[in-house]
């Protein structure tokens, strides 16, 4: 962008072009919004000295003088700061306009048709009437010029200030129909697409297409400017771009952290302001909040001390402040829960934080787009790597606003917690502040040791414990004030109020534990509790959380009729990998048929499980992680009897075993062809809408997790029980293909691939092993297309599967009858090709396995290197940087580096985990055709079309030697330290795969390689089509 600079004499001149993506290099500036007149000053007029001769110069002069009055030396006016004769500059300007207004220190709106001099008959100024009807409010471009800036001031034609966006908010709302919330907070993501579209409906623009283009900033999209395309086509393209962003966001989160926060607050009976406000004035919190160098606050305390509600309260307070300040900061948060596999891992934490950041500052979504558009997966085994890079880039983005990142219950992040802690302490940006909560755990303590940048707030320290105890006392008062049995002012024999005596006993026993109080009050709130019961109950309840849990369990055991039903529900709810819905719980816990017919009946049994369980939106949650610890007997509390002996009388493995059998029954009852009525065989998954009622409702959990329960139903030495294996075999034979369709509908094909792989390792029956292995190959071969179009399980998968496929034979009746001539397929078993990896747009020139065989790299004429997971077929990374085709790739012996040689005459060394280019080695005068590491990884050799070999130090990038003597190009280098007895390779004419010189497999012409790589018994072949094939051998021949 270019700004206008006002010098001390009052003259204006254009600055040099400033980098739009580097805010620190752009000085504070004001910006003018106005309606165009007939004699506007254009870019060429300033350069040609004609500006002062035009009527529009007065507006520029007004803007410059007002900016100087506000202490601003620079300002921007659209008429003369954009060279509209330069199509590229105009394109860039229209796509950046919203950001330019957003970043302005002040926005002045000059209203040429509003005067403060006009008076009515009584002598009163009529400007307010003219203000609401002025032409500026009818412009299309007014939308972003009004919404984007934090400060907008309105001026009459005389230059008199009429007010700002806040003081005139209601008048602006009446004139534009834009809600006050959008005008004041800029949280546009809180408004639906339809509502934001409606804001431009009755507006006018000089060019029809501008009606759509003026919405770029409102939806934070970038599009090519195509004047002449017409309004309809411009809006069509705009809708397509918006829908892309929706898909990017959908890739990010398993649950919405905002809904998790709402659920938690509702489950705990709402937030009590006086119970958390103390922390806002504590020295530790103030140090973290006020000092820029203090970047991390860790709040730690024992179970039930109110850490989560403390965090919720801080979030609410900050959000109120941010709304008042015009949303000039970001706030993202995440709540971990150990009992829910969707939110108990570090990868899920990053997803949630990225999701909220992208919603609050949509421009940051570009970092997500870059990864997804490059073909990188955010849901495979390497999701942590991709997501950590995305979040890192977001937090280092020069346009990032001051950002707060909150993570609750670190101790319940049971997968990859060390990675998450390491990530948090590594962030060095002074615009990012972390607030973390957890129990007192030594592993977290070690990572978050106090230093200048890190602060801890312990709820057990004397001064804080007193504040917590006082907050609990207020919490008790609040809860007792709404307790029905205490509302009649009952007196005790000694004349004391019953309510006061109950309050005193609770305060004495609470020991600063909110959860303990909540559980007691929940018992007092039951319908059968009368006022004369209350005092007895509070005297009987033991102090301490685990003592309270023991009392609750004893009461359940005394249920004469339903204790066994409660035991089934508690045992099931404790071991599942995510909270179950009522329909799922009924099916998996073994309740009688009469009960599970109605979710209301299931809810009644859940209500009899003491206060261990809560129901929110028909989903069942354990009340707290400490309740899970109690039921599993994994807590560290001394002197408590083993509660798990009653909940799991035959052991936890037995509960898992029962869940497997019930899952197979539940799935078999509902799985069938085309469960969602898609009909069209090519119906794409991104257009599928879940029907109501959902036929998969009772089996969703089972479809995803039944193999996990099978795995956990056995000890290390044992195989699954015979009756379980029989049930598994029946299910695979009769329902496997329908299960594959269901996984696609549930967006869980990757989980299905993992499940069938895991299942294969649990089996002992040869017949079942063959069947499951065939199902595994079937899924590997066709899972990718079923993932895109669910009904292709019955079309492409069945048609092209080998004739000997057991799955194909079992489901032959499902083959499409509308294909009259089917292609000839291999009559034998599955061929040796495990995977076909697609993603390159041009021929593949080189492939190489990592030393551990866990990664495969491919270099292509499309100038990229792709790194693959050869087991799942997922593309993990796409490395871009070469300006010409990539001719060779090679991993270092430790697998930590990847070298690539290119026709651009350079060698690049990459970090294959992060995708970062570590070194670019220059020295060859012609294309680099081959690269190879030495066995110790200390040297790198490169062969080139320039007839030389160069030896490099890959650490420093220094060329150590240049070997000359070849009379032609050096096509291949080889460095190998392989002690294995059997060596697989490609024959000289590339038509056979050979082992120790013996021909093994002849390759048809379409399988002939342009390059290859070997790792153990795996041979990877890159073809000129751009595909990569992998052939694996189960034994040496």
N, C-alpha and C positions, 0 to 999 in steps of 0.2 A: 504494500500500500504506500501511497504518498500522502503526506500531510501538508497543510499550509502553516508557515511559520510567520509570526508577526514580529517585526523588528521594532526597536525603540521609537522609530520615526512614524510608525503606524503603517508601513508598507508590508505587503504580503509576498511571499515567494514559496514555491514548492520545494519540499525537501527531497533528498535522494530517496530512492525506493527502499522501503524498510521490509525486513523479512517477516512475513505474516505469521510464521509459526514460532517466532521467538519473542514472546511478550517482554522479557527484560530489556530487549533492544529497542522497544517502542516507547517513547516518552508519554506521559499522561497527556490526554488530548480531549477536546470537546468535539461534538459532532452536531451538525445541523439537520433538522428534518423540516420539510416545507413542501408546498405545492409549486410545481414548475409554472413559470410565466412565459411570456413571449420573448423576452430579451434576457435569457440566462447567460451567465458567464461560463464558457466552456473551457476545456483543457487547452485548446489551441489559442484561445483569447489571452490566457495568462502568458503563454510563451511568446505571443506576438505583440504584447503590449496594448491590446485592445480592451482589456477588462473594464477599465474605468468608464468607458464610453457606453456601457450597457446598463440598463435599469437594474438588472439582477445584482450588480456590484454592491448595492446598498445592503442586501442580505448578507453578503460575505463580510462587509465592513461591520455590520451588527454582530455577527457571530464572533469575529476576531476581537471586537471590543468587549463583548460579554465574557469571552474566555479569559481575556487579560484581567477583567474585574474579578474573576474567580481564581486568579493565580495560575492560569494555564497559558503557556506560550504557543501551543500547537492546537490546530483545529482541522476539521475535515468537512468538506461540502461535496455532495455527490456530483453536482453539475460540472465542477472543474478539477476534481481530484482523480477522475478516471478518464483515461484516454480511450474513448469509445470507438475510435477508428482502429484500434488494435483489438481484433476479435479475441485473442488469447487473454488480454488483460480484462476485457469485459466479462468473459466467461469466468475468470477467477474472481472478479469483483462481486458478481451476482451470487456466486456460491459462498463467498466469505462475508457478505454484507451483515448477516445476523451477528456474526462474531465481532465485527468491527463496532457495531452498535453496543453489543454486550460489554465490550472492553472499554468503552468510552467513560471518562470520568464524569462527564455531564452531557446530556442531550438537550439541545434547545429546539423547541418547536415554534417556528415562526408562522403565525396565522395572519395571512394577508387580508382576510375578510372579517376579522374581528377587531373592533375599535373600542377603546375605552372612552372616546369622546362623545359617542352617541348617547343621548339621554331620552327617557320617556317623559310624559307630560308632567310628572311630579319631580323631574330633575334627577332621577336615579339612573345610574349607568345601566345600559342594556347589554353589556358584554356577555353575561352568562347565557342569555337567550341566544345570542349570536354564536357563542362558543359551542353549544350543543348541536347547532345546525351548520357548522362550518364545513367547507369542502374537504379539509384535511382528513376528517373522519371517514370519508367515503372512498379514499384511495386504497388500492390493494396493498401497496408497499407500506402503508401506515401500520399494518399489523405488526411486523417485526420491529419497526422503528419505535413503536409504543411499548411493546412487550420486552424486547431484549435489554435495554439499558436499566440499570438500577435506579438512576436519577434522571427524571424527565421533567423539564421546566417549560411552561407555556408562556409565550409572549404575544402581545397584541401587535398590530401593524405599527404602533407608535414605539414599540420596544419596551412596553411596560410589562413587568412580570405578573401574570394572572394567578399563578399557583403551580403546584407540581402534581406528579402522578398520584401521590398519597392524598393531598388535600382536596384534589378535584376528582378523586376516585369514583364517587357515585355518579357524578355528571358524565365522566368518560364511559362508565358502565352503561348508563342510559343511552348514550349516543352510539355506542359500538356493539352492544350486546355481549361484550367480552366479560366473563365473570371477574369479580374483584380479586379472587384468589389467583388468577392468571396474571393480573396486573401487578399484584403486590409481591408474590413469592417467586414468580418465574418457574414454578414446578410444573412445566407443561406436560410431563409424563403422567401427571395425575388426571389429565383430561383425555377422554377417549378420542380416537381418530375421527369419529363422526362429529364430535363436538368441535374439535379444532377446525375441521373442514367447513363447518357451518359459519365460522367467523368471517370467511371470505365470500360467502354466497352472494351478498347484495353489494359487493364492492366493484369499483370500476378501475380499469387500467387502460393505458393508451394502446398497448399491444395486447391482443387477446391472450397470448401465451403467458404474459406476465402474471396473470391471475393465479396460475399454477406455480410459476417461478417465485412469486412473493411468499410462498409457503415453505421454501427450502429450510429456512431457519426454524420455523415453527415445528417441523418434524425432524430437523437436523439431518437432512439428506443432501447429497451432492449429485448433480445431474448435468449432462451436457446441455448447453443452451442452443435450441434449434428454432430460431424464429422462422415462421412460415409453416410449422407443423400443425398449427391450429390448436385451439383450446382443449378440445376433447382428447387429442393424442397426448398433449402435454400432461393432462391430468391422469391419463392412463399410465404414462411412464412414472409419474409421481407415486401413484398407488403401488406400482410394482416395486419401487425403491423402498417405500414404507413397509411393505410386506416382507422384504428381505430383512430389515432390521428386526421385525417381530420374530423371524426364524432364528436370527442370531441370538436374540435374548432367550428364546426357548431352549437353545442349546446349553444354556448356562446353569440353570438351577434345578435341583430336584424338588425343593420346596421354596416357597416365597418367604424370606425371613420376616417380612412385615406381618404375614399371616401367622407365622410361628409366635411372634411377639404378642399378637392379639390373643392367640389361644392360651398362651402362658398367663397373661394378665387375667383373662376370664376364669381360667382354672383356679387361680389363687384369689378370686373374689374381687378383683380390681386393685388398682394402685391407691395406696393411702399416702398422700403428699407428705404429711408430717413424719412418715416412717422412713423417708429417704432424704429429705431436704438437708439433714445434718451434714451429709457427705459433701455437699456443694460448698460448705464453708470450712471443711477440714483442711489443715495445712498441706497435707500430701496431695489432695485433689487440686487445690489452688496452685501449687507449684507446677503440677502437670499442665493445668489449663492455661496458666498465665505466662509461663516461661517458654520461649521458643526452643531452648536447648533441651527441655524436658519432653521426651518424645514417647515414653511408654510408662503407663501406670498399671500395676498389677494389684488387684484387690483379691485378697485370699482370706479364707475362713472355713470353719467346720461346716458339715452338712446342716441345712436348715436355717442358716444365719441370715438369709435374705439377700444373698449376693445377686441372684437373678433379678429380683424386684428392684434392687438398688440400681442395677444397670438399666432396667426399663425406665426408671425414674430419671436417670441422667439423660437418657435418649430423649425423653419427652421435653425436658428442660432445654436441651440444646436445640431441638427442633423448633420450639417456640421462639428462641432467640434468633435462629436462622431465618424463620419466617419474617420476623420483624426487621431483619437486616436485608431482606430481599434475596434470600437464598444464595449468598455469596460464598457458602462453604458446602462441603459434602459430608454426609454422615452415612456410613454403611455398617451393618452389624450382622451377627450370626449367633444362633443359640445351638450349642452342641447337645446331643442327647444320646447317651450310650446305648439305649435299647432300640434305637431306630437306625438301621443300616444306611439310610439316606443322609443322615446328618450327624454321624458319629466318626467322621474321618476328615483328615486335613484337606483332601481334594474338595469335599463338599463345602468346607469353610471358604476356600478360595472362590468356588462357584458363586456362593451367596454374596460375598463382598463385591466381586466383579459385576454381578447382576445389578445390585443396588447402585453402584457407582455409575454404571452405564445408563441407568434410568435417570439418575439425578444430573449427570453431565453427559448428555448423549454423544457429544463429540468424541468421548473416550471409547465409544463402541468401535471406532475405526481399528483399534488394536485387536479386537475380537474378529472383525471382518478379515483382517489380514491373514490370520491363522486359518480360519474356516475356508476362505477363498483359495488358500494354498493347498487345500486338501488334507489339512491336519485334523486329526480327531481329538475331541475334547471329552471322549467317554471311554477310551481304551485304557490299557495298562499304563500308558505313559501320559495320562491326563494331567497328573501332578506337574510334570515338566512343562507342558504347554500352558497350563493355567498359571503357574508361578511366573512364567515369562510374560504372559499377558498382564497380570497384575503389576509386576515389576515395571513394565513399560508404561502402564497407566500412571503409576505413582511417580515416574520420572518424566511424564509428559510436561513440557514447558507451559501448557495451558491449564494444568491441574489447579483447581482451587484448593484452599486449605481443606484438608480431609481428615475426618475422624474415623478410625476403624475399631469397632468393638467386637470382641469374641467372648461369649459367656461359656462357663463350664469347660475349661480346657481339659480337666481331668476326665471328662466324658468323650473326648476326642481319642478314641481307642486305636485308630489306625493312623500312623505317620505323624503323631504329635511332635516328635523331635524335629521333623522337617518344618512343621508350621512354626515352632518356636524359633528355629534358626532363621527362617524367612523374616519373621517379625523383627528380630534384633538386627538383621542386616540392613533394613531399610534406613537410609541416612538422610532422606529429604527433610528439610525443616518445615515442609508444608504438610507432613503426615504425622498424626499422633495416634498411638495405639492405647486402648484400654482393655485389659484382659482380666477375667475372673476365674478362680479355681479353688478347689480345696487345698489344704496344706499338704503338698506332695513334694518330696525331695527332688524328683526328676525335673519338675518345673522350677523349683527353687534354684537348682544349679544353673539352668539356662537364663533365668531372669535375675541374676545377682544385681544388687543395687549399684549404680554408678551415676555419674553426672546426668546421663541421658535417660536413666531408668529409675522409677520410683515405685515403692511398694506401700500398700495400705493394708495392714493386717487388722482384721476385725477382732482378733484376740488381744491386741495390745490394750493396756488398761484404759487409756483415754478413749479409744475407739469402742472398746467393749462397753464402756459406760453409755456411749451414744447409742449403740445397738440395743442395749438393755432398755434405755429410755424410749427408743423407737418401738420396741416390742410392747412396752407398757401402753403406749398410745394405740398400738394395733389391738391390744386386748380391749381397751376402752371402746374402740370403734366396733369391734365384733360383738361385744356384749350389749351395745346400745341397740342392735337390731335383733337380739335373741328373744323370741316370742315368750318363753317361760319366765323371763325376767322383767316383763313389761308391766306387771300389775303392782309393782312396789311392795312385794311381799316382805314381811319382817320376820326375823328369827326370834327364838325365845328370849334372847338377851337384848332384844330391841334393835339389833343391827339390821340394816337392809341386806337382803339376800344377795342382791347384785354386788354390793360392796364386798361382802365376804368372799363371794366367788372370784371377784377381781383380785383380791389380796392373795388367795390361794394360787391362782394362775400365775400371778407375777412372781410368787415365791418359787414355783416349780419350773417356770419357763426357761430359765437359764439362758436368756437372750436368743431363743430359738423360735423363729416365726412359724416354721412348719409344725412344730409341736403344738403351738397354740391353735393353728388352723385345724389340726386333726381333732383336738379336744372340742373345739367349737362345732365342728362337723358332727360329732357324736351328740352334742347337746341340742343340735338343730333337728334331730330326727323327730318324726311326727309323734312317736309314742313316748317322748320324754316330756313329763309334766314338771311344774315348778318344784314339787317336792322331791323330784329325782335329782335335780341339778347338783345340790350340795354333796350328795352321796357320790355322784359320778366324779366330780372334780377332786374329791378326797381319795377316791380309789385309783384314779389314773396315775401311773408311775411317772416320775420325771424322766426326761431323756427320750430321744427319738426311738431307740431300739426297744426300750421298755414299753413304749406306747405301741410299737408294732407287735410285740409279744402279746399284749392285751387284746389287740384287734384280732390276731390269729386265734386266740383262745375262744373269743366270742363266735368266730366262724365255725370252729370245731363243734360248738354246742348246738348248732342248728340241727335239729333232729332229722329234718327231711332233706335239706339242701346243702349240707356241708360237703358232701361228695361232689356235687355239681360245682360248688365254689372252688374246691380243690382242683378240679379239671380246668376251670377257667384260669385260676391263678397260675398253675403250672404252665399252661399254654402261653399266657400273656407274658410270662417271665422269660421264655426261651426264644420267642419269635424274633426275627431280624428287623422288623419294623412294626409299629402299632397296627393292630388289625381293625378292620371295620366289623360292625356287629354281624353282618352276614357271613364274613370270613371266620370270625371267632366261633360262631355257632357250628359251622361245618368242621372246624379243626380241633375243637376241644372235646368232641365226643358227647355233646348234649343229646338228650332224647329227641327223636324226630318231632314229637309233639311241640317241643320248645322251639326248635330251630326253624319251624315253619313261619314264625313271626319274630321280627327283630325286636319288637316290644317285649316279648317273653325273654329273649336273651338279655335285654337291658335290665329286666327285673332281677335276673340271677346275678348280673354284674353288680347291681346295687346292694346285694347281700354279701358282697366280698369286702365288708368293712369299708375303710377309706383307702384301701390299697389302689383302687382303680378309679379313674375319672373318664367320663364320656363327653367328647366334644365333636359335634358334627358327625355323629354316629361312628366315631373312631375311638378306640379304647387305649388309654395311656396309663402307665404306672405313675402313681402320684409323684414320685421322686426317685432319683437314682439310689438314694439310701434305702428305699423300700425294696428295690431289686437286690441290693447287697444283702438285705436281711433275709429275703426269701431264698436266695442262693447260698446263704451262710458264708458270704465272702467278705463280710465286714471285719473290722479289727477290734470290735467292742469285746471286752473280757466279761466272762461270767454269764453269757447268754446261752440258752440251750440251742441245739441245732434245729432251726425251724425247717430246714430243707428235708428232714426225715419225714415230716408229715406231707409237705407239698410234693415231694418226689420220693414216694415210698420204695419204688423199684429203680431209682436213679434217674438222672436227667436224660441219659441215653434212651430210656424207655419212652419218655415223653416225645423225644425226637422221632423215635420209631413209629409211634402212634400218629404223629403229624404226617409222616410220609404216607402211611396207608390211607389216612383220611384225605390227604391231598390228591392221591391217585383216584380215589372214589369221587371227590368233588370235581376234578378235571374231567373224568370219564363221563360224568353226568351232563356236562355242558358243552364239551368240545365237539364241534362238527364242522363241516365245510361251510365257508362264507357266513360266519356268525354275525357279521354286521350288515349283511345284505348288500354288499358292494356290487355284485353281479358282474361288472366289467372286469375281465381278467387283468387288464393293465391299470386298474384304479390305483393311483399313487397314495402312499401313506400320508403325505403332507396335506392331502385333501380329505382324509378320513375324519369323520366326526363320530364321537361315541354316542350310540343310540340310548334312548331312555325308555324303559329300563335297560341297563347294560347286561346282556346275557353272560358276560364274563365276571360280573360283580363278585360272586361268591368264590371264584377260582383265580382271581388276579394274583393274590399272594402265592398260591400254590404253584402257578405256572412259573414264577420266577425263582422260588426258593425251595422247591421240593427236594432237589438233589443236595442242597446244602444240609437239609435236615437228615437226608440219608447218610451223608458223610459223618455228621455228628451223632448218629445213632449207634456208631460202632466205636469201640476202643481201638487202640493202635494194633492190637493183635488179632482182633476179630473181623470177620467179614459180616455183611448184612445177613439177617436171618433168612431162612429158606422161604418162608411165606412172603416176606418182603420182596425177594428176588423174583418169585413167581408173579407177584402183582406188577412189578416193574416190567417183566417180559410181556405180560398181557397188555399193559399200557402202550409200550413201544410198538408192539405188533398191530394194535387196533387204533391208536390215537396219535401216533407220533407226528404225522403230517398235519393234523389239526392243531397239535401243540405248536408246531412251527408257525402256522398262520396266527395263532393266538399271541405268540411272542412278538411277531411283527406288529400286530394291532396294539400291543402294549409298549411298543418301541423298546423291546428288550431282546432283540436278536443277539447282540454281543454277549449278554448274560447267558443266553441259550447255548452259544458256542462253548463258553466256559463250563456250563453245567454238563453238557454231553461229554466234554473232555474229562471232567472230574468223574462222571459216572463210569467211564470206561476203565478208570483205575480202581474202582471199587468191586469189580465183578470177579467171580471165580468160575462160573459156569461157562464152558467153552461155547455152547450154543448161544448164550446171551451175549458173550463177548463179541462173537461174530456179528450178531444183529446190531449191537450198539456201535461197533466199529464202522459198520456200513452206514449207520445213521450219522455218525461223526463225519465220515467222508461226504455224505449227502449234504450235510449242513455246511461244511467247508466250501463245497463246490457251488452251492446255490443259495446259501444264506444271504449273500449280498443282494441278489435280485429279489428274494422274498422280503428282505428288509425294506426295499423300495416299493414293492407292489405285493401285498400279502397273498393274493390269489395266484401268483406265479408259482407257488408251492405245488399247484396241481397242473401247471402248464409247462413252462420251461424246465422246471426241475424234473418232472416225471418223464417228459419227452426225451431229454438229452442224457438222463442218467444211464449208466451201462445196463445192458440187458440182464446181467447177473445180479444187479443190485437187489438186496433183500427188501429194502424199503419200497423200491419200485414194484416188486412182486406183490408185496402185501397190499399196496394201494393202487393196483392196476385198474380197478373199477373207477378210480377218480380221474384217469387220463381223459383229456378232452375228446369227445366224440366228434367235434367239429373240425378236427384236422384229418383230412381224408388220406393224405400221403405223408407219412411221418419219416423224418430223416433216418438214415441208417446209422446206428450207433454201435459202439464196440460190443461185441458179443461176450467178451470176457469180463474179468473182474475190473474193479476200478484201476485206471492206469496209474503209473507211478507219479504223475503230476499231482502234487498236493494242492497247489494254489496257482492261480493266474492273477498276477498283480497288475492292475490297470490304473493309469493316472498320467503317464507321460504322453505328450502330444506328438512326439517325434521318435524316431528309432532309438533304441537303447544301445549304447556303445560299450558299456562296461558294468559289471556287477561284482560285488565282493561281500563275503560274509565277515561278520565280526568274529574274533577268535573263539568266543563262547557259543557261537551259532545262534545267538538271540536276536541279532539284527542283520539286515541285508541292505546294502547300499547299491543304488543303480545310478549311472550317469547317462545322460541322453543328449541328443541333438537339440532338444528344446532348451538347452543351456542350464538345466537344473540337475541337482542331485536329489534323489528321494531316499529316505531311510524307512525301511519296512520292518514290521513284526512278521517274520515268516510263519509263525504259528497261526495268527489270526488273519493275516493278510491286510492289516490296517497300515496305512501310510502314517508314520509317526512324525516325520519332518520333511519339509521341502526346502532345500538350501539354494538360495538364489544369490548371485554375485558375479558369475562368469558372464562375459559379454558375447561369447561364442560357444559352439557345442562343446560338451564335456566328453573327453575321449577315454579317461581312465580314472578309476577310484580304487583306494586301498585303505584298509584299517591298519592302525598301529597294532603291535602284538598285544598290548594291554587293552585294546578296544576303546581307549579314551580319546583318540584322535582319528580323523579321517582326512586323507589327502585326495585331491582331485586335480587332474591335468586337463587343460583345455586348449582349444584352437585359438584362444585369445593370447597364447604364448605364456600363460602364467600357471603356477601351481598354487592352490589354496589349501590351507590346513584348517580344519573345522573341529569344533566341539560337537560330536554327534548327539549329545544329550540336549544341549541348549539350542543348537543350530547356529551358534556364533562363529564367525570367521576369525580365527586366531592369527593367521599369518597369510600374506600374499607374497609368493616368491617370484621374482622377476629376473630374467637373465637369458632365457632362450630367445632366439630370433625367428623361430617358426613354431607351429603348433606343437604342444606337448602331447605325445601319444601314449605314454605309459608312466606310471609311478609305482614305487614299491618301497616299503619300510624295511630296514635291516631287522634281523631277528631280535635284537635288543632294543629296538625302537629309537636308537640314538642317531640314526642316519636315515636320510630319505634320498632315493635315487629317482631321477627323471630322464626319460628318453624322448627325443624330439625329432621332428622332421628336419631340423637343422643339422642332423647327422652326429649329434653329440649326446653324451650322457653327463648329467651334472649330479654331484653329491652335495647334499644340503644338511645343515644342522637345523632340524625342524623346530627347535626351541627358540633359536635366535633369528632364523631366517637367512643366515649367512651361507653363501655358496662356498664350499670347502675345496671342491675340485671340479674341473671340467675335463672329461675324458673324450679324446678325439681319435679318430682312426677308421670309423665306419665310412663306407662309400655311398651309403643310402640312409634313408630315415631309420631311426631306432623304433621299432614297433612294439617291443615287449621287453619287460624286465621281470625277473622272478626272484623272490626271496622266500625261502620255505624252510621250516625247521619242524618236519613232521615225522615223529617216531612211529606212526601207526603202520601196521603190517599191510593193510589194504589201502591203495591209493586210487581214488576215482578221478576221472578226467574226461575230456572230450578228445576223440581221435583227431588225427591230423587233418582229415578232410571234413571234420565237423559233422559227420553223418551218424557217428556212433558215440554212446557213452561207454567208456571202457574202464576196466578195473585191472590194475597191474598189467596193462597191455592187452587184455582180453576183451573182445567185443561183448557188450552186455545188452544194450538196447539200441535198436536202429531208430533214428529220428526222421519222421516224415518231413517233407519239404517245409511245411508251415511251422515246424518246430525247430528248424535249423537256426543255430545261434549266430548273432553278430558279436556276442561276448558271453563269457561264462565265469562262474565262481564255484569253488568246491569247499565245503566244510564237513569233514567227517564223511558220513554217508549221504549228505545232501549235496545235490548238484543244481545250481541255479543258472538259468539260461535266459539271456536277453535277446529279443528278436527285433527285426527291423520294423515290425508292426507297432513297436512301443510297449509290448507286453513283456512281462517277466514270468517264466515258468520255473517251478521248483520240483525236482524229482528226488524222492527219498527212498532209501533201501532199508528194509527192516533187518537184514542180516547180510554178512559178507558172503559172496558167491565163490 
